[in-house]
Amino acid sequence: MSNFERNLLLGRIGEHIVERILVKAGLRVVPFGYERIASAVVDRVKTDRSETGLRIRSTPDFLVVNEKNESVLVQVKTTLDGGRYYTLSDNNYPEKSHWPQAVFFIVNLHPAHNCVYAVERWGKKGSGERHVFVYYNEDHHNRGCCRLLEDYEGLGQKIPKENVDEVIMGHSRLISQLTKAMKDKTDKPVPT
């Protein structure tokens, strides 16, 4: 399995986890990513370097609709990183500039973390580039930047912590097998 295939699989697992959590909370979750809504053009768009191609490739993963019929676009990023933080930036994630209204969820599947964060605010570096550092298990660093999904209010309704824990724990065996296989194959975890 190539790094691309591993990252794709890891991303799909993160998307599935977020989808299950949101559905369990009573939200309607509609697949929205280009792989799902434009599958006929996926191969052509992968290599299209035009502004239109980039915008299509950066389409958020889900359209989430709450009880009040309000919609939110959601982009899911997944990592197996066991470090202290995860970084998002404009350079790495053009989705933010093409879909500024989309909410980013960061799913960390590392056994030491097993959490989902919602990014609420992007900071700016000295260069003007927007960025977010998501610190795991260090809430004081995240104030105003991001929140654990169960504390996030941007979807218009509460996500019970039990839902988050149940879904993540339900996937923990698969995640640990995947992590082991990835370490065996590459000698180190592969973040996405």
C-alpha positions as CSV (number, residue, x, y, z in Angstrom):
1,M,0.0,0.0,0.0
2,S,1.4,3.4,-1.0
3,N,1.6,6.4,1.3
4,F,-1.2,8.0,-0.8
5,E,-3.4,4.9,-0.3
6,R,-2.7,4.8,3.4
7,N,-3.5,8.5,3.8
8,L,-6.7,8.1,1.8
9,L,-7.7,5.2,4.0
10,L,-6.9,7.1,7.2
11,G,-8.8,10.2,5.9
12,R,-11.9,8.0,5.2
13,I,-11.8,6.5,8.7
14,G,-11.7,10.1,10.1
15,E,-14.6,11.1,7.9
16,H,-16.6,8.1,8.9
17,I,-16.0,8.8,12.6
18,V,-17.1,12.4,12.3
19,E,-20.2,11.3,10.2
20,R,-21.2,8.7,12.8
21,I,-20.8,11.2,15.7
22,L,-22.9,13.8,14.0
23,V,-25.6,11.4,12.9
24,K,-25.8,10.0,16.5
25,A,-26.3,13.6,17.7
26,G,-29.4,13.9,15.4
27,L,-27.8,16.0,12.7
28,R,-28.3,15.3,9.0
29,V,-25.0,14.6,7.3
30,V,-24.8,14.8,3.5
31,P,-21.6,13.7,1.7
32,F,-20.3,16.7,-0.1
33,G,-16.7,16.0,-1.2
34,Y,-15.8,16.0,-4.8
35,E,-15.0,12.3,-4.7
36,R,-18.6,11.7,-3.9
37,I,-20.5,14.3,-5.9
38,A,-18.3,14.4,-8.9
39,S,-16.9,10.9,-9.0
40,A,-17.1,10.9,-12.8
41,V,-14.4,13.6,-13.0
42,V,-12.1,12.5,-10.1
43,D,-9.3,11.2,-12.3
44,R,-9.4,14.3,-14.6
45,V,-9.5,16.8,-11.7
46,K,-6.7,15.2,-9.7
47,T,-4.1,16.6,-12.2
48,D,-6.0,19.8,-13.1
49,R,-3.8,22.7,-11.7
50,S,-6.3,25.4,-12.7
51,E,-8.1,27.5,-10.1
52,T,-11.3,25.6,-11.0
53,G,-9.6,22.2,-10.5
54,L,-8.1,23.3,-7.2
55,R,-11.5,24.6,-6.0
56,I,-13.2,21.3,-7.0
57,R,-10.5,19.2,-5.2
58,S,-10.8,21.3,-2.1
59,T,-14.6,20.8,-1.7
60,P,-15.5,20.2,1.9
61,D,-16.4,16.6,3.0
62,F,-19.9,17.2,4.4
63,L,-22.9,19.4,4.4
64,V,-24.3,19.2,8.0
65,V,-27.9,20.3,8.7
66,N,-29.2,20.8,12.2
67,E,-32.7,20.7,13.7
68,K,-33.4,24.3,12.7
69,N,-32.5,23.5,9.1
70,E,-29.3,25.5,9.3
71,S,-26.4,24.2,7.1
72,V,-22.7,24.1,7.9
73,L,-19.9,22.8,5.5
74,V,-17.4,20.5,7.3
75,Q,-13.9,19.6,6.2
76,V,-12.3,16.7,8.1
77,K,-8.6,16.3,8.6
78,T,-7.2,13.1,10.2
79,T,-3.9,12.3,11.9
80,L,-2.2,9.5,13.8
81,D,0.4,11.9,15.2
82,G,1.3,11.3,18.8
83,G,3.0,14.6,19.2
84,R,1.8,17.6,21.3
85,Y,0.1,19.5,18.5
86,Y,-1.2,19.5,14.9
87,T,-0.7,22.4,12.5
88,L,-3.1,23.6,9.8
89,S,-2.0,26.4,7.5
90,D,-3.1,28.1,4.2
91,N,-0.2,26.6,2.4
92,N,-1.1,23.1,3.3
93,Y,-4.9,23.4,3.2
94,P,-6.1,25.6,0.3
95,E,-9.7,24.5,1.3
96,K,-9.7,27.4,3.8
97,S,-9.3,30.0,1.1
98,H,-11.7,28.4,-1.4
99,W,-14.3,27.5,1.2
100,P,-13.8,30.1,4.1
101,Q,-17.2,29.3,5.6
102,A,-16.3,25.6,6.1
103,V,-15.5,24.4,9.6
104,F,-12.4,22.2,10.0
105,F,-12.6,19.1,12.3
106,I,-9.3,17.5,13.3
107,V,-9.6,13.8,14.2
108,N,-6.5,12.5,16.1
109,L,-6.5,8.7,16.1
110,H,-3.3,8.3,18.1
111,P,-4.1,6.1,21.2
112,A,-2.7,8.8,23.4
113,H,-5.2,11.3,22.1
114,N,-8.3,9.8,20.5
115,C,-10.2,13.1,20.1
116,V,-12.0,15.4,17.6
117,Y,-11.4,19.1,17.6
118,A,-13.4,21.8,15.8
119,V,-11.3,24.8,14.6
120,E,-13.1,28.0,15.5
121,R,-10.5,30.7,14.6
122,W,-7.4,30.8,12.4
123,G,-4.5,32.9,13.6
124,K,-2.0,34.7,11.4
125,K,1.8,34.2,11.2
126,G,4.1,37.1,10.7
127,S,4.0,36.3,6.9
128,G,0.2,36.9,6.9
129,E,-0.4,33.2,6.4
130,R,-3.4,31.9,8.4
131,H,-2.6,28.9,10.7
132,V,-3.9,26.9,13.6
133,F,-2.0,24.9,16.2
134,V,-4.2,22.3,17.8
135,Y,-2.6,21.3,21.2
136,Y,-3.8,18.0,22.5
137,N,-4.6,17.6,26.2
138,E,-3.6,21.3,26.8
139,D,-6.8,23.2,26.8
140,H,-5.3,26.5,27.8
141,H,-3.4,26.7,24.5
142,N,-6.6,26.1,22.5
143,R,-8.8,28.8,23.9
144,G,-10.3,30.9,21.2
145,C,-8.7,28.7,18.4
146,C,-10.4,25.4,18.7
147,R,-12.5,23.2,21.0
148,L,-13.2,19.6,21.5
149,L,-16.1,18.6,19.4
150,E,-18.3,17.9,22.4
151,D,-17.7,21.6,23.5
152,Y,-18.2,23.1,20.1
153,E,-21.5,25.1,19.5
154,G,-21.0,26.0,15.8
155,L,-23.4,23.3,14.6
156,G,-26.4,24.7,16.3
157,Q,-26.8,21.8,18.8
158,K,-24.9,20.0,21.4
159,I,-22.8,16.9,20.5
160,P,-22.8,14.6,23.6
161,K,-19.4,13.5,24.8
162,E,-20.7,10.0,25.1
163,N,-21.4,9.9,21.4
164,V,-17.8,11.1,20.6
165,D,-16.3,8.5,23.0
166,E,-18.5,5.7,21.9
167,V,-17.8,6.2,18.2
168,I,-14.0,6.6,18.7
169,M,-13.8,3.6,21.0
170,G,-15.8,1.6,18.5
171,H,-13.1,2.2,15.9
172,S,-10.1,1.8,18.3
173,R,-9.4,-1.8,17.3
174,L,-9.3,-1.0,13.6
175,I,-7.3,2.1,14.3
176,S,-4.7,0.2,16.3
177,Q,-4.4,-2.5,13.6
178,L,-4.0,0.2,11.0
179,T,-1.4,2.1,13.1
180,K,0.6,-1.1,13.6
181,A,0.4,-2.0,9.9
182,M,1.6,1.5,8.9
183,K,4.5,1.4,11.4
184,D,5.5,-2.1,10.2
185,K,5.5,-1.0,6.6
186,T,7.1,2.5,6.9
187,D,8.8,2.3,10.4
188,K,6.9,5.5,11.4
189,P,3.3,6.7,11.5
190,V,2.0,8.5,8.5
191,P,0.1,11.7,9.3
192,T,-2.4,13.1,6.8
